Amino acid sequence: MSADTTLNVLGFAGSLRKASYNKAALRAAQELVPPGMTIEAFDLAPIPLYNDDVRVQGFPPPVADFRARIKAADALLIVTPEYNHSIPGVLKNAIDWASRPPDQPFNGKPIALMGASPGALGSVRAQMHLRQAFVFLNGLIVNQPEVLIANAPSRFDADLRLTDEPAREFIRKLLQALADWTRRLSR
Ligand code: FNR
């Protein structure tokens, strides 16, 4: 991959609600990409609940689509809320589906994490649990910077546009780090 190849990133947020801060943070990231990067957003809503009886008969179409998009992407951007100090079920369920053999698509994939919460810690505990899960899946997560959008209601306007300049700058830096990491891993 040369320095001028466009990086196609697949982004998904672990919340289904319309007014989600995490979906809004993903939209902000789509605006804040460095030159040579695009982020396609994938909605997790069509992913059914994991059932191994279903899986052995074949991946349901939304799961097959999700897996194919992960596989095709140069890198992933996962935007996570925090539920009960951990990963929301919606997101964990989607990762569990995508992770099943054959050829689990997270293997060797460059991944950046970020998250937003109305609380003071900005989803850090959910992000740490994601890092732990991706050790098993050999997903290669960018270490720095951490993007923890704490006190989320004060950082977005009434139209859910991320207006907080420090948060925007952290996202810019994370996306640049993801671009550098992806190019470095491809050498
Ligand atoms: C939460 N919330 C929450 N926030 C947090 O910072 N730490 C937590 O452990 C939890 N736990 C939790 C559990 C459950 C079941 C819900 C529904 C919510 C609050 C959560 O951060 C808040 O609802 C966010 O707005 C969710 O993200 P979206 O939907 O705005 O993207």
Boltz pocket constraint, residues with backbone or C-beta under 6 A from the ligand:
constraints:
  - pocket:
      binder: B
      contacts: [[A, 14], [A, 15], [A, 16], [A, 17], [A, 19], [A, 20], [A, 21], [A, 22], [A, 23], [A, 81], [A, 82], [A, 83], [A, 84], [A, 85], [A, 86], [A, 116], [A, 117], [A, 118], [A, 119], [A, 120], [A, 121], [A, 122], [A, 123]]
      max_distance: 6.0
